[in-house]
Amino acid sequence: MVFRQPEDPIIRDIVRMIRGQQLDRRQLLRGAAAGAVGLGALGLSACSGGGGGGGGDGVIWGNWTYYLDYDDAAGTYPSLEQFQEQAGYEVQYVEDIDDNNTFYGKIKDQLQLGDHTGYDTITMTDWMNGRLITANQVQEFDYANLPNVTANLVDAQWDALDVDPGRKFSIPWQLPATAWVWNTEAVPNGIKTLDDFLDPKLKGKVVVLSEMRDTVGLILAGLGHDPGGQWGDTEFDAAMAWLDDALQSGQIGNVKGNSYTQDLITGDALAAMAWSGDVIMLNAENDNQWTLEIPESGGMIAADSFTVPNGTSPEAKARVEELIDFYYDPEIMAQVADYVTYVPPVKGTQEAMRQVNPENADNPLIFPSEEDWEHLRPFRTLTAEEDKKYSTQFQNVLGL
């Protein structure tokens, strides 16, 4: 259950920064380690031709930055090039999602009207997808077009989104995990329970994430509650009390988003709640200084999933399904996972990785064990009212 990243050169990741695309937490991590960050903000228009919903004969796919295998030398996405050659039509791939809320703000009017959003498919995080599904703003998939998904979606994900059992309206693309990390030398006994973060030796050297669902989910689990279950105000208030006490006492030194990794690098933090993909990069660039563990009480697993907004045409939707099914071939997903370094949702990817990059084939940060899967929890879908209430309480505790 302890995750250690094997040695693996990642020169390609330094080169990747030069691309100057939208800034995300992975770019900040690499920038901190390299001593420089490219702060370019290239705005890609999703309203041009090429997508089926807008009258074209291709697909427009809106995704997060650094979320698809990229060839730096050629300036192409190899797996996507392979798909386009096989399918015979163009996929306009745009890295337009930098935040779930801000991206939703860009397309919410079209969603409410049922108009084409500018994208035939998007891959927002499941808590946001839950809102779209509840509001009847996305289309149901035709699984007759998705034989690879039917065969290869990992078992734990079929019912992971509580408002979409059986994944009728959402299909996972990547699975970010959140767990506990510590400096292996400075914290030799590790972090085994939630209250281990309260060790006086760690006072001021603990950092937690500013993302509510990650931090609150880990605290809820540490207090004995299932973040994906039927918890409510009582359980949330208990989590807030734990967090508030740790902040007010100075035990937690920082609450951060993307830049939490810099605290780990400088030694300002010795233990943290962290994203698994970041720890892969931290260890690769800093001589394996950190251990990450999915706690027995439960770590968090999210999904960034494909959806098809209502305004996408039937023809474009069928092409999107062809695209998704292509990526559910384990050999294709292995190419993606080797670059992205998050948990892939496709069965057989680990075996395929042995051909793509044997060094990553046994990397438990990418391929959790069956035991680890038993300890990974989703965060249940909140109603709009709950989201507003809990988000406000969380921000108040943080003093924001």
Stockholm file with secondary structure:
# STOCKHOLM 1.0

chainA/1-400         MVFRQPEDPIIRDIVRMIRGQQLDRRQLLRGAAAGAVGLGALGLSACSGGGGGGGGDGVIWGNWTYYLDYDDAAGTYPSLEQFQEQAGYEVQYVEDIDDNNTFYGKIKDQLQLGDHTGYDTITMTDWMNGRLITANQVQEFDYANLPNVTANLVDAQWDALDVDPGRKFSIPWQLPATAWVWNTEAVPNGIKTLDDFLDPKLKGKVVVLSEMRDTVGLILAGLGHDPGGQWGDTEFDAAMAWLDDALQSGQIGNVKGNSYTQDLITGDALAAMAWSGDVIMLNAENDNQWTLEIPESGGMIAADSFTVPNGTSPEAKARVEELIDFYYDPEIMAQVADYVTYVPPVKGTQEAMRQVNPENADNPLIFPSEEDWEHLRPFRTLTAEEDKKYSTQFQNVLGL
#=GR chainA/1-400 SS CEECCCCCCCHHHHHHHTTCCCCCHHHHHHHHHHTCCCCCCCCCCSSSSCCTTTTCSSEEEEEETTCSCCBTTTTBCHHHHHHHHHHSSCEEEEEEESCHHHHHHHHHHHHHHTCCCSCSEECCBHHHHHHHHHTTCBCCCCGGGCHHHHHHBCGGGTTCSTTSTTCSSCEEEEBCEEEEEEETTTCTTCCCSGGGGGCGGGTTCEEEESCHHHHHHHHHHHTTCCTTSSCCHHHHHHHHHHHHHHHHTTCEEEEESTTHHHHHHHTSCSEEEEEHHHHHHHHHHTTSCEEEECCTTCEEECCEEEBCBTTSCHHHHHHHHHHHHHHTSHHHHHHHHHHHCSBCCBTTHHHHHHHHCHHHHTCTTTSCCHHHHHTEECCCCCCHHHHHHHHHHHHHHHTC
#=GC SS_cons         CEECCCCCCCHHHHHHHTTCCCCCHHHHHHHHHHTCCCCCCCCCCSSSSCCTTTTCSSEEEEEETTCSCCBTTTTBCHHHHHHHHHHSSCEEEEEEESCHHHHHHHHHHHHHHTCCCSCSEECCBHHHHHHHHHTTCBCCCCGGGCHHHHHHBCGGGTTCSTTSTTCSSCEEEEBCEEEEEEETTTCTTCCCSGGGGGCGGGTTCEEEESCHHHHHHHHHHHTTCCTTSSCCHHHHHHHHHHHHHHHHTTCEEEEESTTHHHHHHHTSCSEEEEEHHHHHHHHHHTTSCEEEECCTTCEEECCEEEBCBTTSCHHHHHHHHHHHHHHTSHHHHHHHHHHHCSBCCBTTHHHHHHHHCHHHHTCTTTSCCHHHHHTEECCCCCCHHHHHHHHHHHHHHHTC
//
